[in-house]
Amino acid sequence: EQLKAVDRPLFSDFWERFNECVGLLARKRQRTVFRLTLVNGWNDSELDAYAELVRRGAPDLIEVKGVTYCGDSKASPLTIKECPFHHEVRAYCERLPAAAGPRPNL
């Protein structure tokens, strides 16, 4: 539900498509990356769920950033309150490897 709220997917089967892509990433022969955007109050408490995606997708790199507030919009209910501070993003990044389990490059 958090992914649906944050990403506003176009397809009704977005979750199935997303999970299929995560599984395919683990088999890629080139370098892969997960890009996670943290949104306070929306997905910042989903560490274990993201760790599970990392285990399944086995990305070579993980980029974590905080959402950027771009002003009021009818398309998005986000406010400046949902933007995490740098120290909050860093703390999340420090907890993610332990939650994802042992991996040589994580």
FIKOLZA-1660 file (N, C-alpha, C; in steps of 0.1 Angstrom, whole numbers, plus 5000, padded with zeros to 4 digits):
% residues 106
   i   px   py   pz ch aa at
   1 5008 4988 5000  A  E  N
   1 5000 5000 5000  A  E CA
   1 5009 5013 5000  A  E  C
   2 5020 5012 5007  A  Q  N
   2 5029 5024 5007  A  Q CA
   2 5034 5027 4994  A  Q  C
   3 5038 5016 4986  A  L  N
   3 5044 5018 4973  A  L CA
   3 5033 5024 4964  A  L  C
   4 5021 5020 4965  A  K  N
   4 5010 5025 4957  A  K CA
   4 5007 5040 4960  A  K  C
   5 5008 5043 4973  A  A  N
   5 5005 5057 4977  A  A CA
   5 5016 5066 4973  A  A  C
   6 5029 5062 4973  A  V  N
   6 5040 5070 4970  A  V CA
   6 5042 5071 4955  A  V  C
   7 5041 5060 4948  A  D  N
   7 5044 5060 4934  A  D CA
   7 5032 5063 4924  A  D  C
   8 5020 5061 4929  A  R  N
   8 5008 5063 4921  A  R CA
   8 5010 5055 4908  A  R  C
   9 5010 5042 4908  A  P  N
   9 5013 5034 4896  A  P CA
   9 5002 5035 4886  A  P  C
  10 5006 5033 4873  A  L  N
  10 4996 5033 4862  A  L CA
  10 4988 5021 4860  A  L  C
  11 4994 5009 4864  A  F  N
  11 4988 4996 4861  A  F CA
  11 4983 4990 4873  A  F  C
  12 4971 4983 4872  A  S  N
  12 4965 4977 4884  A  S CA
  12 4973 4965 4889  A  S  C
  13 4981 4959 4881  A  D  N
  13 4990 4948 4885  A  D CA
  13 5004 4953 4888  A  D  C
  14 5005 4965 4893  A  F  N
  14 5018 4971 4896  A  F CA
  14 5026 4963 4905  A  F  C
  15 5020 4957 4916  A  W  N
  15 5028 4950 4926  A  W CA
  15 5033 4937 4920  A  W  C
  16 5026 4930 4912  A  E  N
  16 5031 4918 4905  A  E CA
  16 5042 4921 4896  A  E  C
  17 5041 4932 4888  A  R  N
  17 5052 4936 4879  A  R CA
  17 5064 4940 4887  A  R  C
  18 5062 4947 4897  A  F  N
  18 5073 4952 4906  A  F CA
  18 5081 4940 4911  A  F  C
  19 5074 4930 4917  A  N  N
  19 5080 4918 4922  A  N CA
  19 5087 4910 4912  A  N  C
  20 5082 4909 4900  A  E  N
  20 5088 4902 4889  A  E CA
  20 5101 4909 4886  A  E  C
  21 5101 4922 4885  A  C  N
  21 5114 4929 4882  A  C CA
  21 5124 4928 4893  A  C  C
  22 5120 4928 4905  A  V  N
  22 5130 4925 4916  A  V CA
  22 5137 4912 4915  A  V  C
  23 5129 4902 4911  A  G  N
  23 5134 4888 4909  A  G CA
  23 5144 4888 4897  A  G  C
  24 5141 4895 4887  A  L  N
  24 5149 4895 4875  A  L CA
  24 5162 4902 4878  A  L  C
  25 5163 4912 4886  A  L  N
  25 5175 4919 4889  A  L CA
  25 5186 4910 4894  A  L  C
  26 5182 4900 4902  A  A  N
  26 5192 4891 4908  A  A CA
  26 5199 4883 4898  A  A  C
  27 5193 4881 4886  A  R  N
  27 5199 4873 4875  A  R CA
  27 5207 4881 4865  A  R  C
  28 5206 4895 4866  A  K  N
  28 5213 4903 4856  A  K CA
  28 5228 4901 4857  A  K  C
  29 5235 4902 4846  A  R  N
  29 5249 4901 4846  A  R CA
  29 5256 4914 4847  A  R  C
  30 5249 4925 4845  A  Q  N
  30 5255 4938 4847  A  Q CA
  30 5252 4944 4860  A  Q  C
  31 5258 4955 4864  A  R  N
  31 5256 4960 4877  A  R CA
  31 5242 4965 4878  A  R  C
  32 5236 4964 4890  A  T  N
  32 5222 4968 4892  A  T CA
  32 5222 4977 4905  A  T  C
  33 5211 4986 4905  A  V  N
  33 5210 4995 4916  A  V CA
  33 5195 4996 4921  A  V  C
  34 5193 4997 4934  A  F  N
  34 5180 5000 4939  A  F CA
  34 5181 5015 4943  A  F  C
  35 5171 5022 4940  A  R  N
  35 5170 5036 4944  A  R CA
  35 5157 5037 4953  A  R  C
  36 5160 5040 4965  A  L  N
  36 5149 5041 4975  A  L CA
  36 5147 5056 4979  A  L  C
  37 5135 5060 4979  A  T  N
  37 5132 5074 4983  A  T CA
  37 5124 5073 4996  A  T  C
  38 5130 5078 5007  A  L  N
  38 5123 5078 5020  A  L CA
  38 5113 5090 5021  A  L  C
  39 5101 5087 5026  A  V  N
  39 5091 5097 5028  A  V CA
  39 5086 5095 5043  A  V  C
  40 5089 5105 5051  A  N  N
  40 5085 5104 5065  A  N CA
  40 5070 5101 5066  A  N  C
  41 5067 5091 5075  A  G  N
  41 5053 5088 5077  A  G CA
  41 5047 5079 5066  A  G  C
  42 5054 5077 5056  A  W  N
  42 5048 5068 5045  A  W CA
  42 5056 5055 5044  A  W  C
  43 5069 5056 5042  A  N  N
  43 5076 5043 5040  A  N CA
  43 5089 5042 5049  A  N  C
  44 5091 5052 5057  A  D  N
  44 5104 5052 5065  A  D CA
  44 5104 5041 5076  A  D  C
  45 5092 5036 5079  A  S  N
  45 5091 5025 5089  A  S CA
  45 5091 5011 5083  A  S  C
  46 5094 5010 5070  A  E  N
  46 5093 4997 5063  A  E CA
  46 5107 4991 5061  A  E  C
  47 5116 4993 5070  A  L  N
  47 5130 4988 5069  A  L CA
  47 5130 4973 5065  A  L  C
  48 5123 4965 5073  A  D  N
  48 5123 4950 5070  A  D CA
  48 5118 4947 5056  A  D  C
  49 5108 4954 5052  A  A  N
  49 5102 4951 5038  A  A CA
  49 5113 4955 5028  A  A  C
  50 5119 4966 5029  A  Y  N
  50 5130 4970 5020  A  Y CA
  50 5142 4960 5021  A  Y  C
  51 5145 4956 5033  A  A  N
  51 5156 4946 5034  A  A CA
  51 5153 4933 5027  A  A  C
  52 5140 4929 5027  A  E  N
  52 5136 4917 5020  A  E CA
  52 5137 4919 5005  A  E  C
  53 5134 4931 5000  A  L  N
  53 5136 4934 4986  A  L CA
  53 5150 4933 4982  A  L  C
  54 5159 4939 4990  A  V  N
  54 5173 4938 4988  A  V CA
  54 5178 4924 4987  A  V  C
  55 5174 4916 4996  A  R  N
  55 5178 4902 4996  A  R CA
  55 5174 4895 4983  A  R  C
  56 5161 4897 4979  A  R  N
  56 5156 4891 4967  A  R CA
  56 5163 4896 4954  A  R  C
  57 5164 4909 4953  A  G  N
  57 5170 4915 4941  A  G CA
  57 5185 4915 4940  A  G  C
  58 5192 4914 4952  A  A  N
  58 5206 4914 4952  A  A CA
  58 5213 4925 4944  A  A  C
  59 5209 4938 4946  A  P  N
  59 5215 4948 4938  A  P CA
  59 5230 4950 4942  A  P  C
  60 5237 4955 4932  A  D  N
  60 5251 4958 4935  A  D CA
  60 5253 4971 4943  A  D  C
  61 5244 4980 4940  A  L  N
  61 5244 4993 4947  A  L CA
  61 5230 4997 4952  A  L  C
  62 5230 5004 4963  A  I  N
  62 5217 5009 4968  A  I CA
  62 5218 5024 4971  A  I  C
  63 5210 5032 4965  A  E  N
  63 5210 5046 4967  A  E CA
  63 5197 5050 4975  A  E  C
  64 5199 5056 4986  A  V  N
  64 5188 5060 4994  A  V CA
  64 5188 5075 4995  A  V  C
  65 5177 5081 4993  A  K  N
  65 5175 5096 4994  A  K CA
  65 5162 5099 5000  A  K  C
  66 5162 5112 5005  A  G  N
  66 5149 5117 5010  A  G CA
  66 5141 5123 4999  A  G  C
  67 5128 5122 5001  A  V  N
  67 5119 5129 4991  A  V CA
  67 5122 5144 4991  A  V  C
  68 5120 5150 4979  A  T  N
  68 5122 5164 4978  A  T CA
  68 5108 5171 4976  A  T  C
  69 5106 5180 4985  A  Y  N
  69 5093 5187 4984  A  Y CA
  69 5094 5198 4973  A  Y  C
  70 5084 5198 4964  A  C  N
  70 5084 5207 4953  A  C CA
  70 5073 5217 4953  A  C  C
  71 5067 5219 4965  A  G  N
  71 5056 5228 4966  A  G CA
  71 5043 5221 4966  A  G  C
  72 5032 5229 4968  A  D  N
  72 5019 5224 4968  A  D CA
  72 5015 5219 4954  A  D  C
  73 5008 5208 4954  A  S  N
  73 5003 5202 4942  A  S CA
  73 4990 5194 4944  A  S  C
  74 4981 5195 4934  A  K  N
  74 4969 5187 4935  A  K CA
  74 4972 5172 4933  A  K  C
  75 4983 5169 4926  A  A  N
  75 4987 5155 4923  A  A CA
  75 4993 5148 4935  A  A  C
  76 4998 5156 4945  A  S  N
  76 5005 5150 4956  A  S CA
  76 5001 5156 4970  A  S  C
  77 4999 5148 4980  A  P  N
  77 4995 5154 4993  A  P CA
  77 5008 5157 5001  A  P  C
  78 5020 5155 4996  A  L  N
  78 5032 5156 5004  A  L CA
  78 5034 5171 5008  A  L  C
  79 5039 5172 5020  A  T  N
  79 5043 5186 5025  A  T CA
  79 5058 5185 5029  A  T  C
  80 5063 5196 5034  A  I  N
  80 5077 5196 5038  A  I CA
  80 5079 5187 5050  A  I  C
  81 5069 5184 5057  A  K  N
  81 5070 5175 5069  A  K CA
  81 5074 5161 5065  A  K  C
  82 5071 5157 5053  A  E  N
  82 5075 5143 5049  A  E CA
  82 5089 5142 5044  A  E  C
  83 5096 5153 5043  A  C  N
  83 5110 5153 5038  A  C CA
  83 5119 5150 5050  A  C  C
  84 5126 5138 5050  A  P  N
  84 5135 5135 5061  A  P CA
  84 5148 5143 5060  A  P  C
  85 5153 5146 5072  A  F  N
  85 5166 5153 5073  A  F CA
  85 5177 5143 5069  A  F  C
  86 5189 5149 5066  A  H  N
  86 5200 5141 5062  A  H CA
  86 5204 5131 5073  A  H  C
  87 5204 5135 5085  A  H  N
  87 5208 5125 5096  A  H CA
  87 5198 5114 5097  A  H  C
  88 5185 5116 5093  A  E  N
  88 5175 5105 5093  A  E CA
  88 5178 5095 5082  A  E  C
  89 5181 5101 5070  A  V  N
  89 5185 5092 5058  A  V CA
  89 5197 5084 5062  A  V  C
  90 5207 5090 5068  A  R  N
  90 5219 5083 5071  A  R CA
  90 5217 5072 5081  A  R  C
  91 5208 5075 5091  A  A  N
  91 5205 5065 5101  A  A CA
  91 5198 5053 5095  A  A  C
  92 5189 5055 5085  A  Y  N
  92 5182 5045 5078  A  Y CA
  92 5193 5036 5070  A  Y  C
  93 5202 5043 5064  A  C  N
  93 5212 5036 5056  A  C CA
  93 5221 5028 5065  A  C  C
  94 5224 5032 5077  A  E  N
  94 5232 5024 5086  A  E CA
  94 5225 5012 5091  A  E  C
  95 5211 5012 5092  A  R  N
  95 5204 5001 5097  A  R CA
  95 5201 4991 5086  A  R  C
  96 5200 4995 5073  A  L  N
  96 5196 4986 5062  A  L CA
  96 5205 4974 5060  A  L  C
  97 5218 4975 5060  A  P  N
  97 5226 4963 5058  A  P CA
  97 5224 4953 5069  A  P  C
  98 5223 4956 5081  A  A  N
  98 5220 4947 5092  A  A CA
  98 5207 4940 5090  A  A  C
  99 5197 4947 5085  A  A  N
  99 5184 4941 5083  A  A CA
  99 5184 4932 5071  A  A  C
 100 5192 4935 5061  A  A  N
 100 5192 4927 5048  A  A CA
 100 5200 4915 5050  A  A  C
 101 5209 4914 5060  A  G  N
 101 5217 4902 5062  A  G CA
 101 5230 4903 5055  A  G  C
 102 5239 4893 5058  A  P  N
 102 5252 4894 5052  A  P CA
 102 5253 4894 5037  A  P  C
 103 5260 4903 5032  A  R  N
 103 5263 4904 5017  A  R CA
 103 5277 4910 5016  A  R  C
 104 5285 4905 5007  A  P  N
 104 5299 4910 5007  A  P CA
 104 5300 4925 5003  A  P  C
 105 5291 4930 4994  A  N  N
 105 5293 4944 4989  A  N CA
 105 5283 4954 4995  A  N  C
 106 5274 4950 5004  A  L  N
 106 5264 4959 5009  A  L CA
 106 5269 4967 5020  A  L  C
% end
